[in-house]
Amino acid sequence: MAFNENLSNRIREALSHLELEDVTEKYMFGGMCYMVNDKMCIGVMGDEIMCRISEETYEAASEKPGCRGMEMGGRQMKGYLLVGEEGMKTNKEFQYWIDLCLEFNPRAKASKKKKS
């Protein structure tokens, strides 16, 4: 599945205020994922942004227009939302999602490193 390069560029720009060594880009889930401090933070899947947010904010955020829960292999992914164009029409709406993901990132658990 191809991902929206323009949307990816918007995310890259929104994260540009962070220290360069704190942000890395990884191709995963058929899209682009932005890792902040070695933890999955936000990404692009198709024409949607993938947001990793706290469980406390999940319910309220999921009720916003254009949002849906993220599923992988038929399983609902806890703490992950997909946001379509309807949920980020304005720069303010787009920034809401960036801020929500960055707010949760310090508390997010990093994935276990694979042994080489």
HUFEN-V923249 format. One record per residue. N is the residue number from 1. SS is DSSP state (~ for helix, > for strand, _ for the rest). PHI is phi as a letter, one per 20 degrees, with the letter a starting at -180 (999 if undefined). D_LAST is the distance of its C-alpha to the last C-alpha in Angstrom with 1 decimal. Layout:
N|SS|PHI|D_LAST  N|SS|PHI|D_LAST
This chain:
1|_|999|28.4  2|_|f|29.3  3|_|c|29.5  4|_|f|32.3  5|~|f|31.6  6|~|f|34.6  7|~|f|33.3  8|~|f|29.9  9|~|f|31.9  10|~|f|33.9  11|~|f|30.9  12|~|g|29.5  13|~|f|33.0  14|~|f|33.3  15|_|e|30.1  16|_|f|31.2  17|_|f|32.8  18|_|e|29.4  19|_|f|27.7  20|~|g|25.7  21|~|f|22.5  22|~|e|22.8  23|>|d|22.7  24|>|c|20.2  25|>|d|20.7  26|>|c|18.4  27|>|e|19.6  28|>|b|19.3  29|_|l|21.8  30|_|m|23.7  31|>|b|24.5  32|>|d|23.6  33|>|d|22.1  34|>|d|22.8  35|>|e|20.4  36|>|d|22.4  37|_|l|20.7  38|_|m|17.3  39|>|c|19.2  40|>|g|20.5  41|>|c|24.2  42|>|b|26.2  43|>|a|25.9  44|>|c|27.9  45|>|c|28.1  46|_|m|31.0  47|_|d|33.9  48|>|d|32.9  49|>|e|31.0  50|>|d|28.4  51|>|d|29.0  52|>|d|27.0  53|_|c|29.8  54|_|f|30.8  55|~|f|32.2  56|~|f|35.4  57|~|e|36.1  58|~|g|34.8  59|~|f|38.1  60|~|f|40.3  61|~|f|38.0  62|~|f|37.7  63|_|e|41.5  64|_|f|41.7  65|_|g|42.7  66|_|n|40.1  67|>|d|37.4  68|>|b|35.8  69|>|f|33.0  70|>|e|29.7  71|>|d|28.8  72|>|c|25.6  73|_|m|26.1  74|_|m|29.6  75|>|d|28.3  76|>|f|29.6  77|>|e|26.9  78|>|f|28.1  79|>|n|28.7  80|>|c|28.2  81|>|c|31.2  82|>|d|32.0  83|>|c|34.9  84|_|e|37.0  85|~|g|39.5  86|~|f|42.2  87|~|e|40.2  88|~|b|39.8  89|_|f|43.0  90|_|d|43.7  91|~|f|41.7  92|~|f|42.5  93|~|f|41.0  94|~|f|37.9  95|~|f|37.5  96|~|g|37.9  97|~|f|34.6  98|~|g|32.8  99|~|f|34.3  100|~|f|33.5  101|~|f|29.8  102|~|f|29.6  103|~|f|31.7  104|~|f|29.2  105|~|g|26.0  106|_|f|26.3  107|_|e|26.7  108|_|f|24.0  109|_|e|20.9  110|_|f|17.6  111|_|f|15.0  112|_|f|12.3  113|_|f|9.0  114|_|f|6.3  115|_|f|3.8  116|_|d|0.0
